[in-house]
Amino acid sequence: MSLLDAAREVREMAYVPYSRFKVGAAVRGASGAIYRGCNVENVAYPEGTCAEAGAIAAMVAAGETELIEVAVIADSPSPVPPCGGCRQKLAEFGRHDTPVLLATTEGGTLATTVGELLPGRFDAGHMARAE
């Protein structure tokens, strides 16, 4: 199964009773395993979970901490980029050149990278430690 197919499949499991906007995401860990996530809404909107965050959580729960490829799909006129928080999450576990494929359910795609999605990202190098 391709990464995009995995994202497409899990998108159907999204819990979106308020927005009806289903998003599916899949990440490939360094082992080659695919981890999937879908958005999960809550009536208290800020308490929902993005599809990308769910896929990353599944990867970490399986014992992996490096992603090497990402796919995100939504029913939208154009490919939907991850929110700012998810961009930072992708940057935590992916490299600058990690490929990201953004897709629509109608077949539109946009190929990008984690670094292009989040230039100037905040990383561990910014956390100076006093000694």
PyMOL CGO cylinders between C-alpha atoms (Angstrom):
from pymol import cmd
from pymol.cgo import CYLINDER

trace = [
    CYLINDER, 0.00, 0.00, 0.00, 1.32, 3.45, -0.87, 0.3, 1, 1, 1, 1, 1, 1,
    CYLINDER, 1.32, 3.45, -0.87, 1.61, 6.14, 1.76, 0.3, 1, 1, 1, 1, 1, 1,
    CYLINDER, 1.61, 6.14, 1.76, -1.08, 8.19, 0.01, 0.3, 1, 1, 1, 1, 1, 1,
    CYLINDER, -1.08, 8.19, 0.01, -3.40, 5.17, -0.13, 0.3, 1, 1, 1, 1, 1, 1,
    CYLINDER, -3.40, 5.17, -0.13, -2.90, 4.67, 3.61, 0.3, 1, 1, 1, 1, 1, 1,
    CYLINDER, -2.90, 4.67, 3.61, -3.78, 8.33, 4.24, 0.3, 1, 1, 1, 1, 1, 1,
    CYLINDER, -3.78, 8.33, 4.24, -6.81, 8.07, 1.93, 0.3, 1, 1, 1, 1, 1, 1,
    CYLINDER, -6.81, 8.07, 1.93, -8.05, 4.96, 3.75, 0.3, 1, 1, 1, 1, 1, 1,
    CYLINDER, -8.05, 4.96, 3.75, -7.69, 6.35, 7.28, 0.3, 1, 1, 1, 1, 1, 1,
    CYLINDER, -7.69, 6.35, 7.28, -9.33, 9.63, 6.23, 0.3, 1, 1, 1, 1, 1, 1,
    CYLINDER, -9.33, 9.63, 6.23, -12.61, 7.75, 6.10, 0.3, 1, 1, 1, 1, 1, 1,
    CYLINDER, -12.61, 7.75, 6.10, -12.28, 7.03, 9.84, 0.3, 1, 1, 1, 1, 1, 1,
    CYLINDER, -12.28, 7.03, 9.84, -12.07, 10.73, 10.80, 0.3, 1, 1, 1, 1, 1, 1,
    CYLINDER, -12.07, 10.73, 10.80, -14.43, 11.87, 13.54, 0.3, 1, 1, 1, 1, 1, 1,
    CYLINDER, -14.43, 11.87, 13.54, -15.71, 15.21, 12.25, 0.3, 1, 1, 1, 1, 1, 1,
    CYLINDER, -15.71, 15.21, 12.25, -19.35, 15.73, 13.34, 0.3, 1, 1, 1, 1, 1, 1,
    CYLINDER, -19.35, 15.73, 13.34, -18.97, 19.53, 13.45, 0.3, 1, 1, 1, 1, 1, 1,
    CYLINDER, -18.97, 19.53, 13.45, -16.91, 20.57, 10.42, 0.3, 1, 1, 1, 1, 1, 1,
    CYLINDER, -16.91, 20.57, 10.42, -17.47, 17.46, 8.25, 0.3, 1, 1, 1, 1, 1, 1,
    CYLINDER, -17.47, 17.46, 8.25, -13.92, 18.12, 6.99, 0.3, 1, 1, 1, 1, 1, 1,
    CYLINDER, -13.92, 18.12, 6.99, -12.11, 14.76, 6.98, 0.3, 1, 1, 1, 1, 1, 1,
    CYLINDER, -12.11, 14.76, 6.98, -8.32, 14.68, 6.86, 0.3, 1, 1, 1, 1, 1, 1,
    CYLINDER, -8.32, 14.68, 6.86, -6.10, 11.62, 6.70, 0.3, 1, 1, 1, 1, 1, 1,
    CYLINDER, -6.10, 11.62, 6.70, -2.35, 11.47, 7.21, 0.3, 1, 1, 1, 1, 1, 1,
    CYLINDER, -2.35, 11.47, 7.21, 0.27, 8.76, 6.98, 0.3, 1, 1, 1, 1, 1, 1,
    CYLINDER, 0.27, 8.76, 6.98, 3.93, 8.84, 7.87, 0.3, 1, 1, 1, 1, 1, 1,
    CYLINDER, 3.93, 8.84, 7.87, 6.60, 6.32, 7.05, 0.3, 1, 1, 1, 1, 1, 1,
    CYLINDER, 6.60, 6.32, 7.05, 9.03, 5.61, 9.85, 0.3, 1, 1, 1, 1, 1, 1,
    CYLINDER, 9.03, 5.61, 9.85, 12.72, 4.92, 9.29, 0.3, 1, 1, 1, 1, 1, 1,
    CYLINDER, 12.72, 4.92, 9.29, 11.92, 1.19, 9.56, 0.3, 1, 1, 1, 1, 1, 1,
    CYLINDER, 11.92, 1.19, 9.56, 9.64, 1.48, 6.52, 0.3, 1, 1, 1, 1, 1, 1,
    CYLINDER, 9.64, 1.48, 6.52, 6.48, 0.94, 8.57, 0.3, 1, 1, 1, 1, 1, 1,
    CYLINDER, 6.48, 0.94, 8.57, 3.48, 3.15, 7.84, 0.3, 1, 1, 1, 1, 1, 1,
    CYLINDER, 3.48, 3.15, 7.84, 1.60, 4.91, 10.64, 0.3, 1, 1, 1, 1, 1, 1,
    CYLINDER, 1.60, 4.91, 10.64, -1.77, 6.52, 10.06, 0.3, 1, 1, 1, 1, 1, 1,
    CYLINDER, -1.77, 6.52, 10.06, -3.86, 9.20, 11.71, 0.3, 1, 1, 1, 1, 1, 1,
    CYLINDER, -3.86, 9.20, 11.71, -7.12, 11.05, 11.09, 0.3, 1, 1, 1, 1, 1, 1,
    CYLINDER, -7.12, 11.05, 11.09, -8.52, 14.22, 12.53, 0.3, 1, 1, 1, 1, 1, 1,
    CYLINDER, -8.52, 14.22, 12.53, -10.68, 13.85, 15.63, 0.3, 1, 1, 1, 1, 1, 1,
    CYLINDER, -10.68, 13.85, 15.63, -12.90, 16.78, 16.53, 0.3, 1, 1, 1, 1, 1, 1,
    CYLINDER, -12.90, 16.78, 16.53, -14.34, 17.75, 19.88, 0.3, 1, 1, 1, 1, 1, 1,
    CYLINDER, -14.34, 17.75, 19.88, -17.25, 20.06, 20.56, 0.3, 1, 1, 1, 1, 1, 1,
    CYLINDER, -17.25, 20.06, 20.56, -14.67, 22.26, 22.34, 0.3, 1, 1, 1, 1, 1, 1,
    CYLINDER, -14.67, 22.26, 22.34, -12.84, 22.97, 19.06, 0.3, 1, 1, 1, 1, 1, 1,
    CYLINDER, -12.84, 22.97, 19.06, -9.33, 23.58, 20.41, 0.3, 1, 1, 1, 1, 1, 1,
    CYLINDER, -9.33, 23.58, 20.41, -9.40, 20.11, 21.97, 0.3, 1, 1, 1, 1, 1, 1,
    CYLINDER, -9.40, 20.11, 21.97, -9.44, 18.24, 18.66, 0.3, 1, 1, 1, 1, 1, 1,
    CYLINDER, -9.44, 18.24, 18.66, -6.51, 16.35, 17.17, 0.3, 1, 1, 1, 1, 1, 1,
    CYLINDER, -6.51, 16.35, 17.17, -5.06, 16.82, 13.70, 0.3, 1, 1, 1, 1, 1, 1,
    CYLINDER, -5.06, 16.82, 13.70, -4.47, 13.86, 11.41, 0.3, 1, 1, 1, 1, 1, 1,
    CYLINDER, -4.47, 13.86, 11.41, -0.73, 14.52, 11.25, 0.3, 1, 1, 1, 1, 1, 1,
    CYLINDER, -0.73, 14.52, 11.25, -0.45, 14.56, 15.05, 0.3, 1, 1, 1, 1, 1, 1,
    CYLINDER, -0.45, 14.56, 15.05, -2.32, 11.27, 15.23, 0.3, 1, 1, 1, 1, 1, 1,
    CYLINDER, -2.32, 11.27, 15.23, 0.00, 9.61, 12.71, 0.3, 1, 1, 1, 1, 1, 1,
    CYLINDER, 0.00, 9.61, 12.71, 3.07, 10.86, 14.57, 0.3, 1, 1, 1, 1, 1, 1,
    CYLINDER, 3.07, 10.86, 14.57, 1.65, 9.66, 17.90, 0.3, 1, 1, 1, 1, 1, 1,
    CYLINDER, 1.65, 9.66, 17.90, 1.07, 6.20, 16.40, 0.3, 1, 1, 1, 1, 1, 1,
    CYLINDER, 1.07, 6.20, 16.40, 4.67, 6.15, 15.15, 0.3, 1, 1, 1, 1, 1, 1,
    CYLINDER, 4.67, 6.15, 15.15, 6.08, 7.12, 18.54, 0.3, 1, 1, 1, 1, 1, 1,
    CYLINDER, 6.08, 7.12, 18.54, 3.79, 4.62, 20.31, 0.3, 1, 1, 1, 1, 1, 1,
    CYLINDER, 3.79, 4.62, 20.31, 5.30, 1.92, 18.07, 0.3, 1, 1, 1, 1, 1, 1,
    CYLINDER, 5.30, 1.92, 18.07, 8.79, 2.89, 19.24, 0.3, 1, 1, 1, 1, 1, 1,
    CYLINDER, 8.79, 2.89, 19.24, 9.97, 4.97, 16.27, 0.3, 1, 1, 1, 1, 1, 1,
    CYLINDER, 9.97, 4.97, 16.27, 11.13, 8.56, 16.43, 0.3, 1, 1, 1, 1, 1, 1,
    CYLINDER, 11.13, 8.56, 16.43, 12.16, 9.34, 12.85, 0.3, 1, 1, 1, 1, 1, 1,
    CYLINDER, 12.16, 9.34, 12.85, 9.81, 9.85, 9.93, 0.3, 1, 1, 1, 1, 1, 1,
    CYLINDER, 9.81, 9.85, 9.93, 11.11, 9.72, 6.38, 0.3, 1, 1, 1, 1, 1, 1,
    CYLINDER, 11.11, 9.72, 6.38, 8.00, 10.50, 4.34, 0.3, 1, 1, 1, 1, 1, 1,
    CYLINDER, 8.00, 10.50, 4.34, 4.59, 12.12, 4.87, 0.3, 1, 1, 1, 1, 1, 1,
    CYLINDER, 4.59, 12.12, 4.87, 1.26, 12.14, 3.00, 0.3, 1, 1, 1, 1, 1, 1,
    CYLINDER, 1.26, 12.14, 3.00, -1.82, 14.20, 3.89, 0.3, 1, 1, 1, 1, 1, 1,
    CYLINDER, -1.82, 14.20, 3.89, -5.16, 14.12, 2.07, 0.3, 1, 1, 1, 1, 1, 1,
    CYLINDER, -5.16, 14.12, 2.07, -8.39, 16.11, 2.40, 0.3, 1, 1, 1, 1, 1, 1,
    CYLINDER, -8.39, 16.11, 2.40, -11.52, 16.82, 0.37, 0.3, 1, 1, 1, 1, 1, 1,
    CYLINDER, -11.52, 16.82, 0.37, -10.57, 20.32, -0.68, 0.3, 1, 1, 1, 1, 1, 1,
    CYLINDER, -10.57, 20.32, -0.68, -10.26, 22.28, -3.94, 0.3, 1, 1, 1, 1, 1, 1,
    CYLINDER, -10.26, 22.28, -3.94, -6.49, 22.43, -3.42, 0.3, 1, 1, 1, 1, 1, 1,
    CYLINDER, -6.49, 22.43, -3.42, -4.01, 20.47, -1.28, 0.3, 1, 1, 1, 1, 1, 1,
    CYLINDER, -4.01, 20.47, -1.28, -4.31, 21.38, 2.41, 0.3, 1, 1, 1, 1, 1, 1,
    CYLINDER, -4.31, 21.38, 2.41, -1.06, 22.13, 4.24, 0.3, 1, 1, 1, 1, 1, 1,
    CYLINDER, -1.06, 22.13, 4.24, -0.57, 21.09, 7.87, 0.3, 1, 1, 1, 1, 1, 1,
    CYLINDER, -0.57, 21.09, 7.87, -1.37, 23.67, 10.53, 0.3, 1, 1, 1, 1, 1, 1,
    CYLINDER, -1.37, 23.67, 10.53, 1.52, 25.45, 12.25, 0.3, 1, 1, 1, 1, 1, 1,
    CYLINDER, 1.52, 25.45, 12.25, 1.54, 23.09, 15.21, 0.3, 1, 1, 1, 1, 1, 1,
    CYLINDER, 1.54, 23.09, 15.21, 1.69, 20.03, 12.97, 0.3, 1, 1, 1, 1, 1, 1,
    CYLINDER, 1.69, 20.03, 12.97, 4.47, 21.60, 10.91, 0.3, 1, 1, 1, 1, 1, 1,
    CYLINDER, 4.47, 21.60, 10.91, 6.50, 21.85, 14.10, 0.3, 1, 1, 1, 1, 1, 1,
    CYLINDER, 6.50, 21.85, 14.10, 5.63, 18.25, 15.00, 0.3, 1, 1, 1, 1, 1, 1,
    CYLINDER, 5.63, 18.25, 15.00, 6.74, 17.07, 11.55, 0.3, 1, 1, 1, 1, 1, 1,
    CYLINDER, 6.74, 17.07, 11.55, 9.98, 19.04, 11.98, 0.3, 1, 1, 1, 1, 1, 1,
    CYLINDER, 9.98, 19.04, 11.98, 10.59, 17.36, 15.35, 0.3, 1, 1, 1, 1, 1, 1,
    CYLINDER, 10.59, 17.36, 15.35, 10.64, 13.90, 13.79, 0.3, 1, 1, 1, 1, 1, 1,
    CYLINDER, 10.64, 13.90, 13.79, 11.63, 14.61, 10.18, 0.3, 1, 1, 1, 1, 1, 1,
    CYLINDER, 11.63, 14.61, 10.18, 14.60, 16.21, 8.49, 0.3, 1, 1, 1, 1, 1, 1,
    CYLINDER, 14.60, 16.21, 8.49, 14.60, 19.42, 6.46, 0.3, 1, 1, 1, 1, 1, 1,
    CYLINDER, 14.60, 19.42, 6.46, 14.48, 17.39, 3.22, 0.3, 1, 1, 1, 1, 1, 1,
    CYLINDER, 14.48, 17.39, 3.22, 11.81, 14.88, 4.32, 0.3, 1, 1, 1, 1, 1, 1,
    CYLINDER, 11.81, 14.88, 4.32, 9.28, 14.66, 1.47, 0.3, 1, 1, 1, 1, 1, 1,
    CYLINDER, 9.28, 14.66, 1.47, 5.68, 15.68, 2.14, 0.3, 1, 1, 1, 1, 1, 1,
    CYLINDER, 5.68, 15.68, 2.14, 2.89, 14.96, -0.34, 0.3, 1, 1, 1, 1, 1, 1,
    CYLINDER, 2.89, 14.96, -0.34, -0.26, 17.03, 0.08, 0.3, 1, 1, 1, 1, 1, 1,
    CYLINDER, -0.26, 17.03, 0.08, -3.27, 15.72, -1.86, 0.3, 1, 1, 1, 1, 1, 1,
    CYLINDER, -3.27, 15.72, -1.86, -6.94, 16.23, -2.56, 0.3, 1, 1, 1, 1, 1, 1,
    CYLINDER, -6.94, 16.23, -2.56, -9.54, 13.49, -2.87, 0.3, 1, 1, 1, 1, 1, 1,
    CYLINDER, -9.54, 13.49, -2.87, -9.99, 14.58, -6.49, 0.3, 1, 1, 1, 1, 1, 1,
    CYLINDER, -9.99, 14.58, -6.49, -6.38, 13.80, -7.41, 0.3, 1, 1, 1, 1, 1, 1,
    CYLINDER, -6.38, 13.80, -7.41, -4.64, 17.14, -6.99, 0.3, 1, 1, 1, 1, 1, 1,
    CYLINDER, -4.64, 17.14, -6.99, -1.22, 16.96, -5.37, 0.3, 1, 1, 1, 1, 1, 1,
    CYLINDER, -1.22, 16.96, -5.37, 1.55, 19.22, -4.15, 0.3, 1, 1, 1, 1, 1, 1,
    CYLINDER, 1.55, 19.22, -4.15, 4.98, 17.80, -3.37, 0.3, 1, 1, 1, 1, 1, 1,
    CYLINDER, 4.98, 17.80, -3.37, 6.98, 19.72, -0.78, 0.3, 1, 1, 1, 1, 1, 1,
    CYLINDER, 6.98, 19.72, -0.78, 9.33, 19.06, 2.15, 0.3, 1, 1, 1, 1, 1, 1,
    CYLINDER, 9.33, 19.06, 2.15, 9.26, 19.57, 5.89, 0.3, 1, 1, 1, 1, 1, 1,
    CYLINDER, 9.26, 19.57, 5.89, 11.82, 22.38, 5.48, 0.3, 1, 1, 1, 1, 1, 1,
    CYLINDER, 11.82, 22.38, 5.48, 9.72, 24.18, 2.88, 0.3, 1, 1, 1, 1, 1, 1,
    CYLINDER, 9.72, 24.18, 2.88, 6.67, 23.92, 5.13, 0.3, 1, 1, 1, 1, 1, 1,
    CYLINDER, 6.67, 23.92, 5.13, 8.55, 25.30, 8.13, 0.3, 1, 1, 1, 1, 1, 1,
    CYLINDER, 8.55, 25.30, 8.13, 11.58, 27.40, 7.21, 0.3, 1, 1, 1, 1, 1, 1,
    CYLINDER, 11.58, 27.40, 7.21, 13.55, 28.70, 10.18, 0.3, 1, 1, 1, 1, 1, 1,
    CYLINDER, 13.55, 28.70, 10.18, 12.12, 25.98, 12.37, 0.3, 1, 1, 1, 1, 1, 1,
    CYLINDER, 12.12, 25.98, 12.37, 12.67, 25.97, 16.12, 0.3, 1, 1, 1, 1, 1, 1,
    CYLINDER, 12.67, 25.97, 16.12, 14.84, 23.02, 17.13, 0.3, 1, 1, 1, 1, 1, 1,
    CYLINDER, 14.84, 23.02, 17.13, 16.93, 21.70, 20.00, 0.3, 1, 1, 1, 1, 1, 1,
    CYLINDER, 16.93, 21.70, 20.00, 19.86, 23.89, 18.93, 0.3, 1, 1, 1, 1, 1, 1,
    CYLINDER, 19.86, 23.89, 18.93, 17.88, 26.93, 20.10, 0.3, 1, 1, 1, 1, 1, 1,
    CYLINDER, 17.88, 26.93, 20.10, 17.69, 25.64, 23.64, 0.3, 1, 1, 1, 1, 1, 1,
    CYLINDER, 17.69, 25.64, 23.64, 20.89, 26.96, 25.22, 0.3, 1, 1, 1, 1, 1, 1,
    CYLINDER, 20.89, 26.96, 25.22, 21.72, 25.34, 28.52, 0.3, 1, 1, 1, 1, 1, 1,
    CYLINDER, 21.72, 25.34, 28.52, 23.30, 27.29, 31.32, 0.3, 1, 1, 1, 1, 1, 1,
    CYLINDER, 23.30, 27.29, 31.32, 26.17, 25.48, 32.96, 0.3, 1, 1, 1, 1, 1, 1,
]
cmd.load_cgo(trace, "trace")
